[in-house]
Amino acid sequence: MYGLYDKEGILRFVDPDKDACIAYAELFELGSTNYCLLDLANDRKEYKVTNLDQSLGGNNN
């Protein structure tokens, strides 16, 4: 299961197919620096970041 989050950390789409999540991002013209794609494992403690915009350092608390 994959989840697509926008640059503000809001979950926008969940689908078991990674390519479907990427197609959803393209539909709304989200560039790869405006979203991150997470592999949502059954164990919620584990996840894999596929793409994450590193320029958002100003949002760290």
N, C-alpha and C positions, 0 to 999 in steps of 0.2 A: 504494500500500500504506500503510495506517495502522497505528499501534501505540498501544495504550492503556496508559499507565503510571500506577501509583497514586502517592499523595503521598510514599511512601518510595522512589520511583524504580524499582520492580519492574515489569517488563513483564508485563502480565496477559493481553493479547489482541492478536492481529494479524489483520487482514482487509483485503482490497482496498477494502472499502466503508466509508466514514466513518460512515454511519448504523448499520451493524452494530456498530461499536465503541461508539457512544453507547448503543445498545440493550443491549449487554453491561453497560455501566456502570450503566444503569438497573435491569437485572435484579438486580444485587447492591446496589442502592440507594446507589450512589456519587454524591454530589452533585458538581456541576461544580467545586467547590473541592477535591475529593479526588482528582482525576485530571488528567492532561494528555494531549492527543491529538496525536500527531506524524505528519506526512506523511513516510513513509519513502521517500525518493527512491532511485533506482538508485545514484546516487553518495552513498555514506554520509557524505560531508563536508557535504552539504546536507540540512537539514530545516526544517520550518515548524512552529512551536508554535501550535496552535490554541487551547489553553486551559491556563493554568498558574497554580496557586495562588501568589500573591505573598506570602502570609503566612508562608511557610516560611523566612524570612530567617535564623532561628536555626540552620539546618542548613548554612549556608555555611561552608566551611573556608578 
